[in-house]
Amino acid sequence: MIVIDDSDITFVVQGPVQQTPGREQIEGITQRCLASIRQFFPSSTIILSTWENQPIEGLDYDVLVESVDPGSNKVFNDGTPLVLNNNRQLKSSNAGLAAVSSRYAVKLRSDNLLSGRAFVDTYCKYYDLPRAAKFQYFKQRIITSSAFFIGSHYGKTVHFHKSDLFDFGLTEDLLKVWPNKPIPEIHFELNSGKKQRYPATEQFLTLSWLSDLLGEPLHINSKADDSANLPSTFWGDFIANNIIVDTPEALQLDVTERFYQRGNLSLEYDLEDWLALNHGSKPKLDKKRAERAFKQFCGRIARRLP
């Protein structure tokens, strides 16, 4: 198992320092975020990547990257506009990662905290599990949080719903996930059927960089049962060979109370699911898997009801 020194890791703390309209933050959360990194990774470099004119006085960072706010982006759900902050997230993440000189990097939101170092240990344990050559899209695997990384919706498979809260891995691989590529206007036309939902932010963010890796445009219109015309097994194979997934608690990532009670916890991938994908097996039945099976069964019934 490899050993990664703190000095080989740079933390990119990205996002606003203060509360902004439409996005609430816990008071002092960015200061607490930076302090948590210093506590557990005292020899690592911290890059704060934020916007011009943010209240940065008194914050503990090594490098400051200030970008011009790119503004919001829009998606259209059957013509209805939805204003989002994806381009702000992309800009602050990419600008910070572009300033990294270490081999490894962490992309961390400015409103999340660390409660330990476990994500490095998990990465070192599993990053070099055998990979299928045709699915090696990153130089090495990255590791990410299970928060909002869901695999089904009302009994149907959800593709491309990778969590966007936290990533750790080779800097060159993280730059593939967080490229200098704004999200354009996207139009979705919902597929017909019961309990259909429009694609989630996590999905079209993923499809944006995945399109670059595959060299072809990818688009979905529904949250579930839409694989962007790729084989239905592609996303599972991609996860197995490129992205280690585990719960925030296991990684010692504190997503704070804003996300503690998030919905669909049982539908989120975790390390048991990831290992099963790698071994071509089903995960062992436990409380989470049993609850997931029950929700999927109820979802399939709900789709059939008049």
ABEGO torsion letter per residue (X at the ends): XBBBBAAABBBBBBEBABBBBGBBBBBGAAAAAAAAAAAABAABBBBBBBBBGBBABGBBBABBBBBBBAEBBBBBBGGBBBBBAAAAAAAAAAAAAAABABABBBBBBAABBBAEAAAAAAAAAAAABBBBAAABABABBBBBBABGBBABBGGBBBBGABBAABBBEBAAAAAAABBBBBBBBBBBBBBBEBGBBBBBAAAAAAAAAAAAAAGBBBBBABABGBAGGBBAAAAAAAAAAABBBBBAAAAGBBAEAAAAABBGAAABBBAAAAAAAAAGBBBBBBAAAAAAAAAAAAAAAAAABX
